[in-house]
Amino acid sequence: MDYGHLVEEKIKQSMKKGDFDNLPGKGKPLPKDEFAHLPPELRNSYRILKNANMLPEEMVLKKEMIEIEDLLAEIKDPKLSAHYKKEWKEKKLRFDMMMEKRKMDQSGAFKQYQSQIDRRFGF
């Protein structure tokens, strides 16, 4: 059964009644897509992750690296410092491999907007 005609009829009836006349934002341009800087094949994934209050894996890694850097600035014990430096290097290597695999380092848009992306995700 084709519901397209029913939907069209309902929309036309609502338009005649004026149900769409006083909608918020009427006559204003649509807001810009905050993920326009990402490759098209990643946009919906990032949008879904954001709506679920989740970070992409590379952002989680980057956040963990920043936390380790903050710890390293406070640590006085050389053994503990060496442990966290090793952990940071492992995360950095994993992050770099992930970026290389996704070819983000070759993306002009990623390079241009990387700081804005980081800020948006709280870095």
HELIX and SHEET records of a PDB file:
HELIX    1   1 GLY A    4  LYS A   17  1                                  14    
HELIX    2   2 PRO A   40  ASN A   51  1                                  12    
HELIX    3   3 GLU A   57  GLU A   74  1                                  18    
HELIX    4   4 PRO A   78  LYS A  101  1                                  24    
HELIX    5   5 MET A  104  GLN A  106  5                                   3    
HELIX    6   6 GLY A  108  ARG A  120  1                                  13    
END                                                                             
